[in-house]
Amino acid sequence: MLNAIAASDGSRSDVIAKLFEQKINDGYLGTFGINENGDPSGAEGAVVGFTIYKATDKLETVTTISPKPAVVEAARG
């Protein structure tokens, strides 16, 4: 996201456009880009999971969801 902001003209629409152009190398999800749906693409070997936080004066982890590999493979088609 910070790279997209730095590459943009500062407008919200250009930040979004630049985000879709980014290619992340060796990030938390591995090496990937963002597809037209806003999902990571090219991170097939990465661990897929989501953490839900509650924000007050600090971030508190509510839950972490990691689908089974078979579910991930089925969703990828």
TIRO-7550 format. One record per residue (C-alpha): y, z, x; residue in three letters. Coordinates in steps of 0.25 Angstrom, whole numbers, plus 2048, in hexadecimal, padded with zeros to 3 digits. Example, Ala and Ser with C-alpha at 12.3 -4.5 7.8 and 13.67 -1.06 7.14 Angstrom:
7EE81F831ALA/7FC81D837SER/
This chain:
800800800MET/80A80380BLEU/8077F6812ASN/80A7EF804ALA/8177F7803ILE/81B7F3811ALA/8187E480FALA/81F7E4802SER/82E7E17FEASP/82E7EF7F8GLY/82C7EB7EASER/8217F07E1ARG/81C7E27DESER/81C7DE7EDASP/8157EB7F1VAL/80A7E87E7ILE/8097D97ECALA/8087DE7FBLYS/7FD7E87F7LEU/7F47DD7F2PHE/7F67D6800GLU/7F27E2808GLN/7E57E2810LYS/7E17F0814ILE/7D97F1821ASN/7D07FE824ASP/7D7806818GLY/7D0811810TYR/7C8806808LEU/7C67FE814GLY/7CC7F0816THR/7D17EA809PHE/7DB7E3801GLY/7E07E57F3ILE/7DC7DB7E9ASN/7E37D57DDGLU/7DE7E17D4ASN/7E47EB7DEGLY/7D67EF7E3ASP/7D17EF7F1PRO/7CA7E37F5SER/7C27E0802GLY/7BE7EF803ALA/7AF7ED7FFGLU/7AA7F7809GLY/7B4802805ALA/7B180E7FEVAL/7B780D7F0VAL/7BD81A7E9GLY/7C98207E2PHE/7CF82D7E4THR/7D78337D8ILE/7E283C7DCTYR/7EB8467D4LYS/7F98467D9ALA/8028537D8THR/8098587E4ASP/7FC8537ECLYS/7F184A7EALEU/7E48507E4GLU/7D78487E4THR/7D28487D6VAL/7C683F7D8THR/7C08347E1THR/7B88297DBILE/7AF8217E3SER/7A68177DBPRO/7988147DFLYS/7968087E9PRO/78E8017DEALA/79A8027D4VAL/7A37FD7DEVAL/79A7F17E2GLU/7997EE7D3ALA/7A87EE7D1ALA/7AA7E57DCARG/7A07DB7D6GLY/
